[in-house]
Amino acid sequence: MYKPNKLLRLALVVFSVLFLGVFLSFQSKENTSKQDAFVRNELLKTYKVFSEMDAIAEMFQSNQVSLKDLKTAVTKARLQYKRIEFYLAYHYPEYVKKHINGAPLLRLEFENAKSILEPEGLQVLDEMVFLDEALNANTVFGLTKRLKSKYLTLYDRLYEQSLPKEDIIDLMRLQLVRLYSLGLTGFDTPGSLNAIEEAQVSLEAMSILFEEIFSNKQTASYSETASLFNETIEYLKRNTNFETFDRLEFLKQNIDPLYRKLKAFHSKTSDKNLEYSSAWDSNSESIFDTNFLNPYSFTELSRSEDSEDLKALGKKLFYDTNISGQNNMSCATCHNPDKGFTDGLAKSMSNIQGKTVLRNSPTLLNAVYADRYFYDLRAYSLEQQAEHVIFNPSEFNTAYSAILEKLETSDKDYKQDFKKAFGKNAITRKNLSKALASYVLSLQSFNSEFDKYVRGESSNIDDNVKQGFNLFMGKANCVFYHKVFQI
């Protein structure tokens, strides 16, 4: 229970937020669109709830409220955030991951590899408040205060911003992926495991917005999509047990069909200058489509430059031992296709007989989608990753100039192959990198029997696979250690 001398403080917080809302409402334009009005209202409500949580955390610090009150405040804040997450995480995904709802893990500052940053945000609060028996009230208050401040920065930037209704569809579709891959797995709620209710309120908010924007289009597509929204929300209301929740059924019957249905309302002329536009392919029909992600946004190679001839050249180079300094190693030495493009060793062999390098070789399947490469994250792209292997004394132990000279004088028709892929005078360092990148980029594994089953291209799959998937995505907590991609 709140003690009387603290109720006034909480009341003042609420009053100040309400006053801010009234003030901003007068600042808004009279012709505000439905989507803008909805978003601004949710942005303001989120600020209000964050402010209340911050006030309660301060009261908890002074032993004026109970741990139960604090848990209620954190839960309320997370639920309200989930109503607007689709909007915030789309516009400023990195900022949101760092400051608003980042994982409760130490972070490496990319600009300074020696700088380790403490985690902050709603996930940290969820884990701390619901799991930490020796809860530090000062730490909690510091986190809520920082969260409120960081959110206010977003609020100031986004409140007056308008977004075409066609782009709202992109936000919603990506939120479906986020809710499924990070929410329903429990990764997003490590302490409370309140993932199902959070998914429900997020879908409810998107459903309201969808109906407000598109209700004038009384088409079969609109009715089917609105109905599917309702069915998805009802499924979550009926199935509230985190451990027994059938995530595969929910994916096939609700999430993926809703992702596909919403695509019909996407406009090809919508603004695509937002942060996710290059990495995610909005033309994908399924979350498990082969083209769900655009590989060319992760590499220096562009789609227009790539071709079957270039991939064939890259494959040829990949298996050629002559491009190494001692002519005894190729890329395939450590990335064997028969072993899933690894070598199956605890530490990979070096170019010196009987000696190894410091670490093992990761698979190259889907490697193009990595943000960074090597254990210390020193390479930013496939092309840069190859450079470190080429120059490493324990691996290829050579240089581009030596490789290019070999290719120029080779009896393997490399001149003709490069000319076919690029045109005349084509054997260059840059083109060598592009060829290797083209082949590695093609090593993708998005067409398995499971993928086909989820997409509806096959009607059945082994029961053990179904049970294994549900365990992996839920009760067994595998996602905490083998995280699916984060949107």
Beta strands, then each sheet from edge to edge (+ up, - down):
strand 1: 107-108
strand 2: 116-117
sheet 1: 1+ 2-
end
